Amino acid sequence: MIFESRFESGNLRRAVKIGDNEYNLILKYDHNTTAYTQWYYFRIGNTRRGTTYKFNFVNLVKPESSYN
């Protein structure tokens, strides 16, 4: 699997494989903040049709966010 966010507004910092089809995703902080992350924008390639993948957003946090 290929993760890519080297484009304008891409914010994936790191993807860590923790299982056969499971990944922990670490995002860059939102622009002009020091500790908030409430959105994600990246692309994934080289996936297999019919395979289920699980993505855990490790640091998707902001007080009073819809993700809480």
C-alpha positions as semicolon CSV with decimal commas, in nm:
position;residue;x (nm);y (nm);z (nm)
1;M;0,000;0,000;0,000
2;I;0,125;0,347;-0,084
3;F;0,030;0,656;0,119
4;E;0,089;0,998;-0,037
5;S;0,036;1,350;0,096
6;R;0,310;1,552;-0,074
7;F;0,062;1,789;-0,235
8;E;-0,105;2,114;-0,131
9;S;-0,293;2,069;0,196
10;G;-0,182;1,706;0,235
11;N;-0,142;1,639;0,606
12;L;-0,041;1,275;0,661
13;R;0,282;1,268;0,862
14;R;0,327;0,892;0,900
15;A;0,154;0,559;0,836
16;V;0,259;0,262;1,049
17;K;0,151;-0,091;0,957
18;I;0,035;-0,270;1,273
19;G;-0,144;-0,572;1,125
20;D;-0,210;-0,747;0,795
21;N;-0,443;-0,471;0,672
22;E;-0,440;-0,228;0,966
23;Y;-0,251;0,101;0,989
24;N;-0,200;0,370;1,251
25;L;-0,207;0,712;1,085
26;I;-0,039;1,017;1,236
27;L;-0,141;1,354;1,096
28;K;0,035;1,688;1,085
29;Y;-0,120;1,957;1,307
30;D;-0,366;2,194;1,141
31;H;-0,218;2,512;0,997
32;N;-0,172;2,794;1,253
33;T;-0,228;2,565;1,553
34;T;0,014;2,393;1,788
35;A;-0,182;2,086;1,888
36;Y;-0,508;2,050;1,694
37;T;-0,592;1,806;1,419
38;Q;-0,950;1,789;1,296
39;W;-0,924;1,699;0,927
40;Y;-0,729;1,463;0,702
41;Y;-0,626;1,481;0,340
42;F;-0,407;1,223;0,165
43;R;-0,430;0,955;-0,099
44;I;-0,376;0,580;-0,092
45;G;-0,265;0,363;-0,381
46;N;-0,172;0,004;-0,457
47;T;-0,475;-0,141;-0,277
48;R;-0,632;-0,480;-0,347
49;R;-0,989;-0,510;-0,466
50;G;-1,214;-0,691;-0,217
51;T;-0,976;-0,633;0,075
52;T;-1,093;-0,449;0,386
53;Y;-0,845;-0,207;0,544
54;K;-0,859;-0,050;0,889
55;F;-0,713;0,296;0,956
56;N;-0,667;0,428;1,311
57;F;-0,624;0,805;1,328
58;V;-0,397;0,836;1,630
59;N;-0,400;1,214;1,677
60;L;-0,728;1,335;1,527
61;V;-0,810;1,568;1,818
62;K;-0,957;1,909;1,888
63;P;-1,167;2,014;2,188
64;E;-1,536;2,031;2,097
65;S;-1,477;1,871;1,757
66;S;-1,728;1,650;1,579
67;Y;-1,472;1,365;1,608
68;N;-1,485;1,357;1,991
